[in-house]
Amino acid sequence: MSIVAPHGTSTARGGRPRSTLGGRSGPWRRIQPFVVVLSVVLLIALPLWIIVVTAGKSQAEALQPDLSLPSQWQLGANLAEIWRDGDVPAAFGGSLLIMVPSVFVVLVLGSLASWILARRRSRMSAALYALAISGIVLPPAVVTIVLLLRQLGLAGTVVGMIGVYVGMYMSTVIFFVTGFIRTIPHELEEAARVDGATPMRVFRTVILPLLVPVLSTATILICLYIWNDVFYAFFVIGGRVDTLPLNLYNVASAGLYLNNWHLIFAYVVVMSLPLLVTFIVAQRKIISGITSGAVK
């Protein structure tokens, strides 16, 4: 039998206080930081280390990628070679040509749809919201996508690839933004309507500025997805438009970089560096957007 004492403690038989609010204690609390650090090292630090040191080695040293440092760093020469011989500038332009319009369209349409779904309180709106976010857990069928694009005459085109990405990541934007809009007081919109603002002006001048944190998060995440995608791009625009992942796949599978692991890893560095820097700089905004949108 225990006696409940004030301040979230209970007194067990014998008068010894026992905390009920402090959570678990014991060995796990002491080793938890080491487990987290070890997980980060194994899952993130080691792969990044292997990529960088292999990209800086010569062809002979890179035949068996490992953790050892190169005897002589030649990262700059490897980067210059793949930039010159690997058609990196053209592939970089192709990635931007697809990613920028895709992100812009999905953010605009997704935020507008989220505003409507957040403000309508009905069973129909709830059903539409559930249907809209189902794309997060239900991956699109690539065969169906390709057949549909062929029927529309968009197979192998940039417009078709943009449409695929918009459809795929609309659920992500709606999931984040709808939860955030529900926390915005209705009085702000009502005051704008009293002043004669149209619905689009209310959205543009009242709602949209408040969505900057969550839209920034969605922008970075969707850019990461599109920038690194090779699967859907291969089936939709493969052989017609080159993106960085597609170009790496093509040159590696064609034998241009056969056994040249130092060049393959140098290409990975070039492909990953822009978004890696963006992610490091904007990581606080990503976390704040996730907590303010998805959690709420």
ABEGO torsion letter per residue (X at the ends): XBBBBBGGBBBBBGGBBBBAAAEBBEAAAAAAAAAAAAAAAAAAAAAAAAAAAAAABBAAAAABBBABBBABBAAAAAAAAAAAAAGAAAAAAAAAAAAAAAAAAAAAAAAAAAAAAAABBBAAAAAAAAAAAAAAABBBBAAAAAAAAAAAGABGBAAAAAAAAAAAAAAAAAAAAAAAAAABBAAAAAAAAAAGBBAAAAAAAAAAAAAAAAAAAAAAAAAAAAAABAAAAAAAABGABBBAAAAAAAAAAAGAABGBAAAAAAAAAAAAAAAAAAAAAAAAAAAAAAAAAAAX
